[in-house]
Amino acid sequence: MDLSYHPHYASIPQLREKAKKRIPRFAFDYLDGGCNDEVNLQRNTAEIRDIQLKPFYLRPFNGSSIKTTLFGHEYDAPFGVAPIGLQGLMWPKATEILAKAAFEHNIPFVLSTVATASIETVASITQGQAWFQLYHPKEDSLRDKLLDRAEAAGIKTLVVLTDVPTFGYRPKEIKNGLSIPPKMTFTNIRQILGAPNWALQTLLAGQPQFATMKPYIPKGLSLKHLGLFMNKTFDGRLNEEKLKALRDKWKGNLVIKGLATPEDAVKSMAWGMDGIIVSNHGGRQLDCGESTIKPLVEIAKICKDKTTLMMDSGMRSGPDIANCLASGAAFTFLGRPFMYGVSALGHRGGSHTISILKIQLQQVLDQLCCEGIAQLPHHLI
């Protein structure tokens, strides 16, 4: 796989700055922002970077590999594309761009229930190798329809979201009056005029829609009505009954995303989950909660050898990924970095960002004299 990338945007912060200049402010705020005062958004990355790793320069070293096996599939890197809603708002066809890049780089792509490409489209792009993240519906009939569609599309891994029992309070989105399509206020029109490439590409692609949910929801929901719809249609409060029903219905890999305590992790294993993604929704739900790295360490002490333990939220570089893997994660997922890449560079952005992260992570292993992902915990200080 060619790992070429644009040298002017050789880091995620550089991509972020480019994206900020290239897309309307309301779209960037949705991508970049967290809930309330964004305390936990900042804490996520800061506490990952408090971790330090030690190199062993005089140890025999035969080279390193960042490949890893997850649910029986060998991936070319221990990270994947996390589920993000409204991707097409930030850049037209972003979901399709990232799904294609992930497939070509042999890393997993996780499709959100509220993404802007359908289950069937993404499954076709990835030849059924995508994962599907389920917002749990209140009605069993809608749950079954979504699961049946995912199974028919060849998807083998289902991720059930558990950390949205309420709709997060996000002041930037409220101020911007976020909706699909964007409200044509004077401020938003001015922002769109300041992003002509985004406007042209959006015009060519058509307005973004919740493609998977399109058969089931009204059109043109404002932020307020989207919240009301989410509360009416989805039930984010999971329990034993719902998870066991999912386990009975879904025959593939079943992963639970959003857990933040050892107690919940133990319960999820007892109820038949095949994997856990420790996550706080990228700092978008609970501002006074812990960063993801802290519960990961505690959960790993109890669960690491009993389940497939993964993590998302806060990673912005290859060294960040290495720190999380050294702290107990078997695999990681990133969201914002890939959207910064696509928003900055369009159709090239997905592959570009994956290449950067692969190169950075490979350099960390080579520098540590660490031959594989499984050995990273031995380098933890």
C-alpha positions as CSV (number, residue, x, y, z in Angstrom):
1,M,0.0,0.0,0.0
2,D,1.3,3.4,-1.0
3,L,1.8,5.6,2.1
4,S,2.3,8.8,0.3
5,Y,0.9,12.0,1.8
6,H,0.9,15.8,1.2
7,P,4.0,17.2,3.0
8,H,2.3,20.5,3.7
9,Y,-0.2,18.6,6.0
10,A,2.0,16.1,7.7
11,S,0.2,16.1,11.1
12,I,-3.4,16.1,12.3
13,P,-3.1,19.6,13.8
14,Q,-2.1,20.9,10.3
15,L,-5.1,19.1,8.8
16,R,-7.3,20.6,11.4
17,E,-6.2,24.1,10.6
18,K,-6.7,23.6,6.9
19,A,-10.2,22.1,7.5
20,K,-11.1,25.1,9.7
21,K,-10.4,27.4,6.8
22,R,-12.1,25.3,4.1
23,I,-15.5,24.4,5.5
24,P,-18.2,26.6,7.0
25,R,-17.9,27.5,10.7
26,F,-21.1,25.6,11.6
27,A,-19.8,22.4,10.1
28,F,-16.4,22.8,11.7
29,D,-18.0,23.5,15.1
30,Y,-20.0,20.3,14.8
31,L,-16.9,18.4,14.0
32,D,-14.5,20.0,16.5
33,G,-16.7,20.7,19.4
34,G,-17.6,18.9,22.6
35,C,-20.4,19.4,25.2
36,N,-20.8,22.1,27.7
37,D,-17.3,23.8,28.3
38,E,-15.4,21.1,26.4
39,V,-13.4,20.2,29.5
40,N,-13.4,16.4,28.8
41,L,-12.7,17.0,25.1
42,Q,-9.4,18.5,26.1
43,R,-8.8,16.0,28.9
44,N,-9.0,13.1,26.6
45,T,-5.9,14.0,24.6
46,A,-4.0,15.6,27.5
47,E,-4.1,12.5,29.7
48,I,-3.2,10.1,26.8
49,R,-0.1,12.3,26.4
50,D,0.8,12.0,30.1
51,I,1.8,8.4,29.3
52,Q,5.4,7.7,28.5
53,L,7.1,4.7,26.8
54,K,10.7,3.5,27.2
55,P,13.0,2.3,24.4
56,F,15.4,-0.7,24.7
57,Y,18.1,0.3,22.2
58,L,20.5,-2.6,22.9
59,R,17.9,-5.3,22.7
60,P,18.1,-7.7,19.7
61,F,15.6,-6.3,17.1
62,N,14.4,-7.9,13.9
63,G,12.1,-5.1,12.7
64,S,8.6,-4.3,13.7
65,S,5.1,-4.7,12.3
66,I,1.9,-2.8,13.1
67,K,-0.4,-5.5,11.7
68,T,-2.8,-7.0,14.2
69,T,-5.6,-9.6,14.1
70,L,-9.1,-8.6,15.3
71,F,-12.1,-11.0,15.2
72,G,-10.2,-13.3,12.9
73,H,-9.2,-10.6,10.4
74,E,-5.6,-9.4,10.1
75,Y,-5.6,-5.6,9.7
76,D,-2.7,-3.6,8.4
77,A,-2.8,-1.3,11.5
78,P,-4.3,-1.4,15.0
79,F,-6.6,1.5,14.4
80,G,-9.9,2.1,12.5
81,V,-12.3,4.8,11.6
82,A,-14.8,5.5,14.4
83,P,-18.5,6.1,13.7
84,I,-19.4,9.8,13.2
85,G,-22.8,11.1,12.4
86,L,-23.5,13.8,9.8
87,Q,-20.2,13.2,8.0
88,G,-21.6,14.6,4.7
89,L,-22.3,17.9,6.5
90,M,-18.6,18.4,7.1
91,W,-17.6,17.3,3.6
92,P,-19.8,16.0,0.8
93,K,-19.5,12.2,0.4
94,A,-17.2,12.0,3.4
95,T,-18.6,8.7,4.5
96,E,-17.9,7.1,1.2
97,I,-14.4,8.7,1.0
98,L,-13.5,7.3,4.4
99,A,-15.0,3.9,3.8
100,K,-13.1,3.5,0.5
101,A,-9.8,4.6,2.1
102,A,-10.3,2.3,5.1
103,F,-10.9,-0.6,2.8
104,E,-7.9,0.1,0.6
105,H,-5.7,0.4,3.7
106,N,-7.2,-2.7,5.3
107,I,-8.4,-1.1,8.5
108,P,-12.0,-1.2,9.8
109,F,-14.6,1.5,9.0
110,V,-17.5,1.8,11.5
111,L,-20.7,3.3,10.0
112,S,-22.9,5.3,12.3
113,T,-26.7,4.8,12.2
114,V,-26.9,8.6,11.6
115,A,-24.2,8.8,9.0
116,T,-24.9,10.2,5.5
117,A,-24.4,7.0,3.5
118,S,-26.5,3.9,3.9
119,I,-25.6,0.5,5.2
120,E,-25.9,-0.9,1.7
121,T,-23.7,1.7,0.1
122,V,-20.9,1.4,2.6
123,A,-21.1,-2.4,2.6
124,S,-20.7,-2.4,-1.2
125,I,-17.6,0.0,-1.0
126,T,-16.0,-2.2,1.7
127,Q,-17.1,-5.6,0.3
128,G,-18.9,-6.3,3.6
129,Q,-15.9,-5.5,5.8
130,A,-17.4,-2.4,7.4
131,W,-18.8,-2.5,10.9
132,F,-22.2,-1.0,11.8
133,Q,-22.8,1.1,14.9
134,L,-26.4,0.8,16.2
135,Y,-28.3,3.5,18.0
136,H,-30.7,1.3,19.9
137,P,-34.3,1.9,18.7
138,K,-37.1,1.9,21.2
139,E,-39.2,-0.3,18.9
140,D,-38.0,-3.8,18.4
141,S,-39.4,-3.7,14.8
142,L,-37.0,-0.9,13.8
143,R,-34.1,-2.6,15.5
144,D,-34.8,-5.8,13.6
145,K,-35.1,-3.9,10.3
146,L,-31.7,-2.3,10.8
147,L,-30.1,-5.6,11.9
148,D,-31.6,-7.5,8.9
149,R,-30.3,-4.9,6.5
150,A,-26.8,-5.1,8.0
151,E,-26.8,-8.8,7.9
152,A,-28.1,-8.9,4.3
153,A,-25.3,-6.4,3.4
154,G,-22.6,-8.9,4.7
155,I,-21.6,-6.9,7.8
156,K,-20.2,-9.2,10.4
157,T,-19.5,-6.8,13.4
158,L,-22.2,-4.8,15.1
159,V,-21.3,-2.1,17.6
160,V,-24.1,-1.1,20.0
161,L,-23.8,2.4,21.4
162,T,-24.4,2.8,25.2
163,D,-23.1,6.3,26.1
164,V,-26.0,8.4,24.8
165,P,-28.8,8.0,27.3
166,T,-29.5,11.7,26.7
167,F,-28.7,14.1,23.9
168,G,-25.5,16.1,24.8
169,Y,-25.7,19.8,25.6
170,R,-23.5,21.4,22.9
171,P,-23.6,25.2,23.0
172,K,-21.9,25.7,19.6
173,E,-24.4,23.5,17.8
174,I,-27.3,25.3,19.6
175,K,-25.9,28.7,18.6
176,N,-25.5,27.7,15.0
177,G,-29.0,26.2,14.8
178,L,-27.5,23.0,13.3
179,S,-29.9,21.2,11.0
180,I,-29.9,19.0,7.9
181,P,-29.9,20.8,5.6
182,P,-28.2,23.8,7.3
183,K,-30.6,26.7,8.1
184,M,-30.2,29.6,5.7
185,T,-29.7,32.3,8.3
186,F,-27.6,35.3,7.4
187,T,-24.7,34.0,9.4
188,N,-24.8,30.6,7.9
189,I,-25.1,32.0,4.3
190,R,-22.0,34.2,5.0
191,Q,-20.1,31.1,6.2
192,I,-21.1,29.2,3.1
193,L,-20.0,32.0,0.8
194,G,-16.7,31.9,2.6
195,A,-16.3,28.2,1.8
196,P,-16.9,28.2,-2.0
197,N,-15.3,24.7,-2.6
198,W,-17.4,23.2,0.1
199,A,-20.5,24.9,-1.4
200,L,-19.8,23.7,-4.9
201,Q,-19.1,20.1,-3.8
202,T,-22.3,20.1,-1.7
203,L,-24.3,21.4,-4.7
204,L,-22.9,18.6,-6.9
205,A,-23.4,15.9,-4.3
206,G,-26.8,17.0,-3.1
207,Q,-27.8,17.9,0.5
208,P,-26.7,15.4,3.1
209,Q,-29.2,13.1,4.5
210,F,-29.4,10.4,7.2
211,A,-29.2,7.8,4.5
212,T,-29.7,4.6,6.6
213,M,-32.5,6.2,8.5
214,K,-34.1,7.9,5.5
215,P,-37.0,5.4,5.2
216,Y,-38.0,6.0,8.8
217,I,-37.6,9.7,9.7
218,P,-39.0,13.1,8.6
219,K,-36.8,15.4,6.5
220,G,-35.1,18.6,7.4
221,L,-34.9,18.3,11.2
222,S,-33.5,21.2,13.2
223,L,-31.2,20.5,16.1
224,K,-34.2,20.8,18.5
225,H,-36.3,18.4,16.5
226,L,-33.4,16.1,15.8
227,G,-33.0,15.8,19.6
228,L,-36.8,15.2,20.0
229,F,-36.7,12.6,17.3
230,M,-33.6,10.8,18.8
231,N,-35.4,10.8,22.2
232,K,-38.6,9.4,20.6
233,T,-37.0,6.9,18.3
234,F,-33.9,5.7,20.0
235,D,-33.4,4.4,23.5
236,G,-29.9,5.0,24.7
237,R,-30.4,3.4,28.1
238,L,-29.3,-0.2,27.7
239,N,-29.9,-3.0,30.1
240,E,-29.6,-6.8,30.4
241,E,-32.8,-7.5,28.5
242,K,-31.9,-5.3,25.5
243,L,-28.4,-6.6,25.2
244,K,-29.4,-10.2,25.5
245,A,-32.0,-9.7,22.9
246,L,-29.4,-8.2,20.6
247,R,-27.1,-11.1,21.4
248,D,-29.9,-13.6,20.4
249,K,-30.7,-11.7,17.2
250,W,-27.2,-10.9,15.9
251,K,-25.1,-13.9,15.0
252,G,-21.9,-12.0,14.2
253,N,-19.4,-10.2,16.4
254,L,-21.2,-8.0,19.0
255,V,-19.3,-5.0,20.5
256,I,-20.5,-2.6,23.1
257,K,-19.2,1.0,22.8
258,G,-19.1,3.7,25.4
259,L,-18.4,1.9,28.6
260,A,-16.3,3.7,31.2
261,T,-16.3,1.5,34.4
262,P,-15.0,-2.0,35.2
263,E,-18.5,-2.7,36.7
264,D,-20.2,-2.2,33.3
265,A,-17.5,-4.0,31.5
266,V,-18.0,-7.1,33.6
267,K,-21.7,-7.0,33.1
268,S,-21.3,-6.7,29.3
269,M,-19.1,-9.8,29.2
270,A,-21.6,-11.7,31.2
271,W,-24.4,-10.7,28.8
272,G,-22.5,-12.0,25.8
273,M,-20.6,-9.1,24.3
274,D,-17.6,-10.1,22.2
275,G,-15.8,-6.8,22.6
276,I,-15.7,-3.5,24.4
277,I,-14.8,-0.1,23.1
278,V,-14.0,2.2,26.1
279,S,-15.2,5.6,25.0
280,N,-16.7,8.9,26.2
281,H,-18.1,9.8,22.8
282,G,-15.2,12.1,22.0
283,G,-16.0,14.4,25.0
284,R,-19.4,15.2,23.5
285,Q,-21.7,13.8,26.2
286,L,-20.3,14.2,29.8
287,D,-18.0,17.1,30.5
288,C,-17.4,16.1,34.1
289,G,-16.5,12.5,33.3
290,E,-13.1,10.8,33.1
291,S,-10.9,10.8,30.0
292,T,-11.0,7.5,28.2
293,I,-7.5,6.4,29.0
294,K,-8.1,6.2,32.8
295,P,-11.0,3.8,32.7
296,L,-9.2,1.8,30.0
297,V,-6.4,1.1,32.4
298,E,-8.8,0.0,35.1
299,I,-10.9,-2.1,32.8
300,A,-7.8,-3.8,31.3
301,K,-6.8,-5.0,34.8
302,I,-10.0,-7.1,35.0
303,C,-11.0,-7.8,31.4
304,K,-8.0,-7.7,29.0
305,D,-7.6,-11.4,28.8
306,K,-11.3,-12.1,28.8
307,T,-12.6,-10.0,25.9
308,T,-11.4,-7.9,23.0
309,L,-10.7,-4.5,24.6
310,M,-10.6,-1.4,22.4
311,M,-10.7,2.3,22.9
312,D,-11.6,5.6,21.1
313,S,-11.7,9.3,22.0
314,G,-8.7,11.7,22.2
315,M,-6.1,10.2,19.9
316,R,-4.6,12.6,17.4
317,S,-1.3,10.9,16.4
318,G,0.6,7.6,16.1
319,P,2.3,8.2,19.5
320,D,-1.2,8.7,21.0
321,I,-2.3,5.3,19.5
322,A,0.9,3.7,20.9
323,N,0.2,5.0,24.3
324,C,-3.3,3.6,24.3
325,L,-2.2,0.2,23.1
326,A,0.6,0.1,25.7
327,S,-2.1,0.9,28.4
328,G,-4.2,-2.1,27.6
329,A,-6.2,-1.6,24.4
330,A,-5.9,-4.3,21.7
331,F,-7.2,-1.9,19.1
332,T,-8.1,1.8,18.7
333,F,-10.5,4.0,16.8
334,L,-10.2,7.6,15.8
335,G,-12.9,9.9,14.5
336,R,-12.1,13.6,14.2
337,P,-8.6,13.1,12.7
338,F,-10.1,11.4,9.6
339,M,-12.7,14.1,9.3
340,Y,-10.1,16.8,9.5
341,G,-8.3,15.0,6.7
342,V,-11.3,14.8,4.4
343,S,-12.5,18.3,5.2
344,A,-9.0,19.6,4.4
345,L,-8.1,17.6,1.3
346,G,-11.4,16.2,0.0
347,H,-11.2,12.8,-1.7
348,R,-7.5,12.5,-0.9
349,G,-8.0,13.2,2.8
350,G,-8.9,9.7,4.0
351,S,-5.9,7.9,2.6
352,H,-3.7,10.8,3.5
353,T,-4.6,10.7,7.2
354,I,-4.4,6.9,7.4
355,S,-0.9,7.1,5.9
356,I,0.3,9.6,8.4
357,L,-1.0,7.6,11.3
358,K,0.5,4.4,10.0
359,I,3.9,6.0,9.4
360,Q,3.9,7.7,12.8
361,L,3.0,4.5,14.6
362,Q,5.5,2.4,12.7
363,Q,8.2,5.0,13.7
364,V,7.3,4.7,17.3
365,L,7.7,0.9,17.3
366,D,11.0,1.1,15.5
367,Q,12.3,3.7,17.9
368,L,11.2,1.7,20.9
369,C,12.8,-1.5,19.4
370,C,9.3,-3.1,19.8
371,E,8.6,-5.8,17.3
372,G,4.8,-5.8,17.5
373,I,1.7,-4.3,19.0
374,A,1.3,-7.0,21.6
375,Q,4.7,-6.1,23.0
376,L,3.9,-2.4,23.6
377,P,2.8,-2.9,27.3
378,H,6.4,-3.9,28.1
379,H,7.5,-0.4,27.1
380,L,5.1,1.3,29.5
381,I,6.7,3.5,32.1
